[in-house]
Amino acid sequence: MATNSGSPSSAFAPVVLAGGSGTRFWPRSRRARAKQVLALDGEQTMIQQTVERLMPLTALQDFMVITNNLLADTIAQQLPMLDDSHLLREPCARNTAPACALAAMIIEKRSPDTVIGIFPSDHVVTNPAHFRDVVRAGIAVAAAGENIVVLGVSPTRPETGYGYIEQGEAASFALPNGSSLHSPIREVRRFTEKPSIDRAEQFVKDGNFAWNSGIFLWSARTLVNAIREHRPALGSLLEEIAAAYGTPQFEEVFAELYSRCENVSIDYAVLEPRSAKGVGKSNIYCIPAEFGWNDLGSWTALHEHRLTEMSEDSEANVVDAESQLAIGAKGNYVFAPGLTVALLGVENLVVVQTEDALLITNHAHAQEVGKIVRLLNDRGQSDLT
């Protein structure tokens, strides 16, 4: 099914979600400089890496990037090859369901059978070639019927910040030539959002749960029909917006109606109610995402990712600075460009310095950095957020 160029035979449209604020990466991440436009892992920014690893799969004119007005100009500069008409500027934040569904409705108008891939713009993938193999397999499954595909990551720890997918029996699909999967495609039994630590530990022990990567594939028609079925009020508003797309009235209609849309994730809006139909009826399938995935959800996640690139004699310290020295220090992450950093007798710290702010915390509290952003806003210090 695959062509010699490596492009999938089914029409494919990547939708890149780039509207988040990235508060857990404060103080480097700000409203107008969120983590997806930062170079956290290498020289390219997160969104540049996302688009680059998808480019071999389809033409640039098939991409759509959804972001907000604060980030749009920066993203346009970082992706100069992307036509401005393919950069959708949300007038307000409404979570992932309205963004995904609006993209599907716009694409459905011209090509309802096109398979849409939903890709967050802030993930790390260490094996992009295998990533593309997995996506090709997902396109084939999504194109084979009214199927929904989610990429699932084998959990390495009882993480409470991720959603989980309970997997059922293996399912058989014809895959594109050249695509290879390390594990079988499996039916999805149910989704569980951000469990308690006890439940997360049980999920890892059970062995049939995967982390929800937030990467989904489905035809435009499948997603639009799912929204109409499970969130009809949301669907009606989005269909009005999609009908205005490409007309002079679009921005006005978008601004007026989008704020009235329900603020809900695609997981709650579609995946959970669809999976409630039961195995064999939901048409939801999980494909193993064994391509070195990390969603970089916090400074600790970045620290862990960076450790995979380092020698074992580093004492698990990751320091981005002009120079460094460490005595009796272990497990620290420090970002202090241009400075000499000395670590003495400290463990598991997170220290991040920018021109106007300094964060000092530890790995146990790294997931809570967003609280600082909320406190600064409450205090009227929005210039720091």
C-alpha positions as CSV (number, residue, x, y, z in Angstrom):
1,M,0.0,0.0,0.0
2,A,2.9,2.3,0.5
3,T,4.5,4.2,-2.4
4,N,8.3,4.2,-3.1
5,S,8.5,7.7,-1.7
6,G,7.3,6.5,1.7
7,S,4.0,8.4,1.5
8,P,0.9,6.5,2.6
9,S,-1.5,5.5,-0.2
10,S,-4.6,6.8,1.7
11,A,-5.0,10.6,1.7
12,F,-3.5,11.9,4.9
13,A,-3.7,15.3,6.7
14,P,-1.6,15.9,9.8
15,V,-3.2,18.3,12.3
16,V,-0.6,19.7,14.7
17,L,-1.9,21.1,18.0
18,A,0.2,24.0,19.1
19,G,-2.0,26.2,21.2
20,G,-1.0,25.1,24.8
21,S,0.6,27.5,27.2
22,G,3.2,25.1,28.7
23,T,3.0,26.5,32.2
24,R,4.9,23.6,33.7
25,F,8.0,24.9,31.8
26,W,7.9,28.3,33.4
27,P,10.0,30.4,33.5
28,R,11.3,29.6,30.1
29,S,7.8,29.0,28.7
30,R,5.5,32.1,28.6
31,R,2.1,32.8,27.0
32,A,3.8,34.3,23.9
33,R,6.8,31.8,24.1
34,A,5.3,28.5,25.0
35,K,7.3,25.3,25.1
36,Q,6.3,24.2,21.6
37,V,8.3,27.2,20.1
38,L,11.3,26.5,22.4
39,A,14.4,24.4,21.6
40,L,14.2,22.2,24.6
41,D,15.8,19.2,22.9
42,G,18.4,20.1,20.3
43,E,18.7,23.1,18.0
44,Q,15.2,22.9,16.5
45,T,12.1,24.0,18.4
46,M,9.5,21.4,19.4
47,I,7.1,22.3,16.7
48,Q,9.8,22.3,14.0
49,Q,10.8,18.8,15.1
50,T,7.1,17.7,14.9
51,V,6.5,19.0,11.4
52,E,9.9,17.7,10.1
53,R,9.3,14.1,11.2
54,L,5.8,14.2,9.5
55,M,6.9,15.8,6.2
56,P,8.0,12.5,4.5
57,L,4.4,11.2,4.9
58,T,2.5,13.8,2.9
59,A,2.7,17.2,1.1
60,L,3.0,20.4,3.0
61,Q,-0.3,21.7,1.7
62,D,-2.0,18.8,3.6
63,F,-0.8,20.1,7.0
64,M,-2.9,22.2,9.4
65,V,-1.4,23.8,12.5
66,I,-3.8,25.0,15.2
67,T,-2.5,27.6,17.6
68,N,-3.5,30.9,19.3
69,N,-2.9,34.5,18.4
70,L,-0.1,34.9,20.9
71,L,2.0,32.2,19.2
72,A,0.9,32.3,15.6
73,D,3.5,34.9,14.4
74,T,6.3,33.0,16.0
75,I,5.2,29.7,14.6
76,A,4.8,31.3,11.1
77,Q,8.5,32.4,11.4
78,Q,9.6,29.0,12.5
79,L,7.7,27.2,9.8
80,P,8.2,29.6,6.8
81,M,7.4,26.8,4.3
82,L,3.8,26.5,5.7
83,D,1.2,28.6,3.9
84,D,-0.5,31.1,6.2
85,S,-3.9,29.7,5.3
86,H,-2.9,26.4,6.9
87,L,-2.2,28.1,10.3
88,L,-5.5,28.3,12.2
89,R,-5.6,30.9,15.0
90,E,-8.0,30.0,17.8
91,P,-9.6,33.2,19.2
92,C,-9.7,31.6,22.7
93,A,-8.6,28.3,24.3
94,R,-11.2,25.5,24.2
95,N,-9.2,22.3,24.7
96,T,-8.6,19.6,22.2
97,A,-12.0,18.5,21.1
98,P,-13.1,21.7,19.4
99,A,-9.7,22.1,17.7
100,C,-9.7,18.5,16.4
101,A,-13.3,18.5,15.3
102,L,-13.1,21.9,13.6
103,A,-10.1,20.7,11.6
104,A,-12.0,17.5,10.7
105,M,-15.0,19.5,9.5
106,I,-12.9,21.8,7.4
107,I,-11.2,18.8,5.8
108,E,-14.4,16.8,5.4
109,K,-15.9,19.5,3.2
110,R,-13.3,18.7,0.5
111,S,-12.3,15.1,1.2
112,P,-14.4,13.1,3.8
113,D,-12.2,10.0,3.4
114,T,-9.0,11.7,4.2
115,V,-7.3,10.3,7.3
116,I,-6.5,12.9,9.9
117,G,-3.7,12.5,12.3
118,I,-3.8,14.5,15.5
119,F,-0.2,15.3,16.7
120,P,0.7,17.4,19.8
121,S,3.5,19.8,18.9
122,D,5.6,19.2,22.1
123,H,6.6,15.5,21.9
124,V,10.0,14.0,21.6
125,V,10.5,11.0,19.2
126,T,13.9,9.4,19.2
127,N,13.2,7.0,16.3
128,P,11.4,9.0,13.6
129,A,11.7,6.3,11.0
130,H,9.8,3.8,13.1
131,F,7.4,6.6,14.1
132,R,6.5,7.0,10.4
133,D,6.0,3.2,10.1
134,V,3.6,3.3,13.0
135,V,1.7,6.3,11.5
136,R,1.5,4.5,8.2
137,A,0.0,1.5,10.0
138,G,-2.5,3.8,11.8
139,I,-3.5,5.4,8.5
140,A,-4.3,2.0,7.1
141,V,-6.4,1.0,10.1
142,A,-8.3,4.3,10.1
143,A,-9.0,4.1,6.4
144,A,-10.3,0.5,6.7
145,G,-13.7,1.6,8.2
146,E,-15.2,3.8,10.9
147,N,-12.1,3.2,13.0
148,I,-10.4,5.3,15.6
149,V,-6.7,4.7,16.2
150,V,-4.7,5.8,19.3
151,L,-1.0,5.3,19.7
152,G,-0.2,3.7,23.1
153,V,3.2,3.9,24.9
154,S,4.3,1.0,27.1
155,P,4.6,2.5,30.6
156,T,8.0,2.6,32.3
157,R,6.7,3.8,35.7
158,P,3.3,4.4,37.5
159,E,2.9,7.9,36.1
160,T,-0.2,9.8,37.4
161,G,0.1,12.6,34.9
162,Y,-0.9,10.5,31.8
163,G,-4.1,8.9,30.6
164,Y,-4.1,5.1,30.3
165,I,-5.5,2.7,27.7
166,E,-6.7,-0.7,28.7
167,Q,-6.0,-3.0,25.7
168,G,-7.9,-6.1,24.7
169,E,-7.4,-8.8,22.1
170,A,-5.1,-8.5,19.1
171,A,-6.7,-7.3,15.9
172,S,-5.7,-8.1,12.3
173,F,-5.2,-5.4,9.6
174,A,-3.4,-5.3,6.3
175,L,-0.5,-2.9,6.8
176,P,1.4,-0.8,4.2
177,N,4.4,-2.5,2.5
178,G,7.5,-1.8,4.5
179,S,5.7,-1.0,7.8
180,S,6.7,-3.1,10.7
181,L,5.3,-3.1,14.3
182,H,7.1,-4.5,17.3
183,S,3.8,-5.5,18.9
184,P,0.3,-6.3,17.6
185,I,-2.5,-3.9,17.1
186,R,-5.0,-4.4,19.9
187,E,-8.6,-3.5,20.6
188,V,-9.3,-0.8,23.2
189,R,-11.4,-1.8,26.2
190,R,-11.4,1.6,28.0
191,F,-9.6,4.8,28.8
192,T,-8.7,6.1,32.3
193,E,-7.6,9.7,32.8
194,K,-4.8,10.5,35.2
195,P,-5.3,7.8,37.8
196,S,-4.2,7.8,41.5
197,I,-0.8,6.4,42.2
198,D,-2.3,3.2,43.5
199,R,-4.3,2.6,40.3
200,A,-1.3,3.6,38.2
201,E,0.9,1.0,40.0
202,Q,-1.8,-1.6,39.4
203,F,-2.0,-0.7,35.7
204,V,1.7,-1.2,35.3
205,K,1.6,-4.5,37.2
206,D,-1.3,-5.8,35.0
207,G,0.8,-5.3,31.9
208,N,-2.1,-4.7,29.4
209,F,-2.3,-0.9,29.9
210,A,-0.5,1.7,27.8
211,W,0.0,5.4,28.2
212,N,-2.2,7.5,26.0
213,S,0.2,9.4,23.8
214,G,-2.4,11.9,22.6
215,I,-1.7,10.9,19.0
216,F,-4.9,9.8,17.2
217,L,-5.9,8.9,13.6
218,W,-9.3,8.7,12.0
219,S,-11.0,9.7,8.8
220,A,-12.5,13.2,8.7
221,R,-15.9,11.6,8.3
222,T,-15.4,9.3,11.4
223,L,-14.4,12.1,13.7
224,V,-17.2,14.5,12.5
225,N,-19.8,11.7,12.9
226,A,-18.4,11.0,16.4
227,I,-18.7,14.6,17.4
228,R,-22.3,14.8,16.0
229,E,-23.2,11.7,18.0
230,H,-21.5,12.4,21.4
231,R,-21.4,16.2,21.5
232,P,-24.2,17.5,19.2
233,A,-24.3,21.1,20.6
234,L,-20.5,21.4,20.1
235,G,-20.8,19.9,16.6
236,S,-23.5,22.5,15.5
237,L,-21.3,25.4,16.5
238,L,-18.3,24.0,14.8
239,E,-20.2,23.2,11.6
240,E,-21.2,26.9,11.4
241,I,-17.5,27.9,11.8
242,A,-16.4,25.4,9.2
243,A,-19.0,26.6,6.7
244,A,-17.4,30.1,6.9
245,Y,-13.9,28.8,6.4
246,G,-12.3,30.4,3.3
247,T,-14.8,33.3,3.2
248,P,-14.2,36.9,4.2
249,Q,-16.5,36.3,7.2
250,F,-14.5,33.5,8.7
251,E,-12.5,35.4,11.4
252,E,-15.7,37.1,12.6
253,V,-17.7,33.9,12.8
254,F,-14.8,32.1,14.4
255,A,-14.4,34.7,17.1
256,E,-18.1,34.8,17.8
257,L,-18.9,31.1,17.9
258,Y,-15.7,29.5,19.2
259,S,-16.0,31.1,22.6
260,R,-19.4,29.4,22.9
261,C,-17.9,26.0,22.3
262,E,-17.6,23.5,25.2
263,N,-14.2,23.4,26.8
264,V,-13.5,19.7,26.6
265,S,-10.7,17.3,25.6
266,I,-11.1,14.9,22.7
267,D,-10.6,12.1,25.2
268,Y,-13.7,13.0,27.2
269,A,-15.8,14.1,24.2
270,V,-15.2,11.1,21.9
271,L,-12.9,8.4,23.1
272,E,-14.4,7.6,26.5
273,P,-18.1,7.6,25.4
274,R,-17.2,5.6,22.3
275,S,-15.2,3.0,24.3
276,A,-18.2,2.6,26.6
277,K,-20.0,0.8,23.7
278,G,-17.8,-2.1,24.5
279,V,-15.0,-4.1,22.8
280,G,-16.0,-5.0,19.2
281,K,-18.5,-2.2,19.0
282,S,-16.4,0.9,19.6
283,N,-14.0,0.4,16.6
284,I,-11.1,1.9,18.7
285,Y,-7.7,0.3,18.2
286,C,-4.4,0.8,20.0
287,I,-1.1,0.7,18.0
288,P,2.1,0.4,20.0
289,A,4.2,3.6,19.9
290,E,7.6,2.0,20.5
291,F,9.6,4.8,18.8
292,G,11.2,6.5,21.8
293,W,8.3,8.8,22.9
294,N,8.4,11.4,25.6
295,D,5.8,14.2,25.9
296,L,8.2,16.4,27.9
297,G,5.4,17.3,30.3
298,S,7.7,18.8,33.0
299,W,11.3,19.7,33.8
300,T,11.6,16.3,35.3
301,A,10.5,14.7,32.0
302,L,13.1,16.8,30.2
303,H,15.7,15.8,32.7
304,E,14.9,12.1,32.3
305,H,15.0,12.4,28.5
306,R,18.3,14.2,28.5
307,L,19.8,11.5,30.7
308,T,19.4,9.0,28.0
309,E,21.9,10.9,25.9
310,M,24.5,11.1,28.6
311,S,27.2,8.8,30.0
312,E,26.6,6.9,33.2
313,D,29.3,8.7,35.1
314,S,27.4,12.0,35.1
315,E,25.7,11.2,38.5
316,A,22.4,12.0,36.7
317,N,23.1,15.7,36.7
318,V,21.9,17.6,33.6
319,V,23.3,21.1,33.4
320,D,22.8,23.6,30.5
321,A,25.4,26.3,31.3
322,E,28.7,27.8,30.2
323,S,30.6,25.4,32.5
324,Q,29.8,23.2,35.5
325,L,31.3,21.3,38.4
326,A,29.6,19.0,40.8
327,I,30.8,17.6,44.2
328,G,28.5,15.1,45.9
329,A,25.6,16.1,43.8
330,K,23.1,13.8,42.1
331,G,20.0,13.9,40.0
332,N,19.8,17.6,39.4
333,Y,18.6,19.6,36.4
334,V,20.0,23.1,35.9
335,F,19.4,25.6,33.1
336,A,21.6,28.7,33.5
337,P,23.0,29.7,30.1
338,G,26.2,31.7,30.1
339,L,27.0,31.0,33.8
340,T,29.3,28.6,35.6
341,V,27.2,26.3,37.8
342,A,28.6,24.7,40.9
343,L,26.6,21.9,42.6
344,L,27.7,20.9,46.1
345,G,25.9,18.2,48.1
346,V,22.5,18.7,46.6
347,E,20.2,16.1,45.0
348,N,17.1,16.1,42.8
349,L,16.9,19.9,42.3
350,V,15.4,21.7,39.4
351,V,16.9,25.2,38.9
352,V,15.9,27.3,35.8
353,Q,17.2,30.8,35.3
354,T,16.0,33.3,32.7
355,E,16.6,37.1,32.4
356,D,13.7,38.0,34.7
357,A,13.0,34.9,36.8
358,L,14.6,32.1,38.7
359,L,12.8,28.8,39.5
360,I,14.1,26.5,42.3
361,T,12.1,23.3,43.0
362,N,12.7,19.6,43.1
363,H,11.6,16.7,40.9
364,A,8.9,15.7,43.3
365,H,7.2,19.1,42.7
366,A,8.1,19.7,39.1
367,Q,4.5,18.8,37.9
368,E,3.2,21.7,40.0
369,V,5.1,24.5,38.5
370,G,1.9,25.7,36.8
371,K,0.7,26.8,40.3
372,I,3.4,29.5,40.2
373,V,2.0,30.9,37.0
374,R,-1.5,31.0,38.4
375,L,-0.2,32.8,41.6
376,L,1.7,35.4,39.5
377,N,-1.4,36.1,37.5
378,D,-3.5,36.4,40.7
379,R,-0.9,38.9,42.0
380,G,-1.1,41.0,38.8
381,Q,2.3,40.0,37.6
382,S,1.2,38.8,34.2
383,D,4.3,40.3,32.6
384,L,6.1,37.2,34.1
385,T,3.7,34.7,32.6
